[in-house]
Amino acid sequence: MTIDSKSPELGAMRHHRWAGTRTPRPVDVTARARRSPAFSGHERVFEARDDATGLHAFIAIHSRVLGPALGGCRMWSYPTPEAALTEALKLSRGMTYKAAAAGLNLGGGKAVIIGDPRTDKSDALFHAFGAVVECLGGAYFTGEDVGTTVADMDCVARSTAFVFGTSENGGDPSEMTALGVVAALRIAIARRHGSPALRDRVIAVQGLGKVGLSLCRLLAQEGGKLTVADVDRARVSRAVDEFGAEAVSPESLHRLPADALAPCALGAILNRDTIPELMANVVAGSANNQLASKADGWTLHRRGIVYAPDYVANAGGLISIAAGQIEGERDRTRVLERVRRIGDTLKAIFDQSEREDLPTAVVADRLAERRLRGAPEAPDLRLAG
């Protein structure tokens, strides 16, 4: 089922309006974005500023050929605006491929807000961001991501209906994302070690945010042995206390013996420096853009490391949103079954990788691109107002 931004249900919700004195407007910066190495045929890219609230954001719409672009809103202390723009471009492409590989009628988009999520948040800032999303008229649906929360999305929802992950609309999807990563770990470990059992397997979890901590809890329940790392000491202490994890430094985690590495922090963890040092022979986690470059996928393949492509392994949250909030599936068991099918998708990718001697990242991209090629052209994007 495809989201229809003109549906009666959404139309009835669109009384949520920006209450500020001036409506922030997105500015089309697609021409500027084309100069970035991260540009990948994006449809449109927007920048939004609002001096009154301190909002400075980019919204990248990569593709809408399968449906409206859906992707979370990330808030981070980017060193420069160009770094934030690059992040939006990379993440939005990943969302397109994630939806396509999962068989969903959704496109890919992403928003990033420049700012420290610990100190720069305000209700007014998220109201303003919601007004910017509203201007896009349903071409882009937002939600929570790194640095944002359900409470933040509740603020966004006061200015636009084009938002998921609010307290009234699905809430935090991180548990479903973690469940999908567990399914990915099972099939990847089975491929490398012969059995999908997680008991007594040493799993190195890098990053203990919402998904990382949920993943630790699920793995501990399965009898897995956890080695964890995060720059936030409080999160590390929690994992140690609640799940019996062993704490190590973020710099050393990938170099320690483990049955699997689960990257759950920021991207580019798999690169020319870290891959030669990897001790785990399985990689499956929730972080986006884990490969620093396409060449790194080939390096993993040549080393015999079983890599679960990130946008396949971390699709559980998006799948649950599509099933529950878009298609109206209320049976949690059925939603969970759809999330667990991530394992089936990965098995097919692993099988093709072996048959054709190709990196799993290449096979996954081809899977997504076949579906995208068969879709009609996206409609014109016209700003509201």
Buried (B, 14 or more C-beta within 10 A) or exposed (E): EEBEBEEEEBEEBBEBBBEBEEBBBBEEBBEBBEEBEBBBEBBBBBBBBBEEBBBBBBBBBBBBBBBBBBBBBBBBBBEEBBBBBBBBBBBBBBBBBBBBBBBBBBBBBBBBBBBEBEEBBBBBBBBBBBBBBBBBBBBBBBBBBBBBBBEBBBBBBBBBBBBBBBEEBBBBBBBBBBBBBBBBBBBBBBBBBEEBBBEEBBBBBBBBBBBBBBBBBBBBEBEBBBBBBBEEEEBBBBBBEEBEBBBBEBEEBBBBEBBBBBBBBBBBBBBEEBBEEBBBBBBBBBBBBBBBEEEBBBBBBEEEBBBBBBBBBBBBBBBBBBBBBBBEBEEEEEBBEBBBBBBEBBBEBBEBBEEEEBBBBBBBBBBBBEBBEEBEEBEEBEBEE
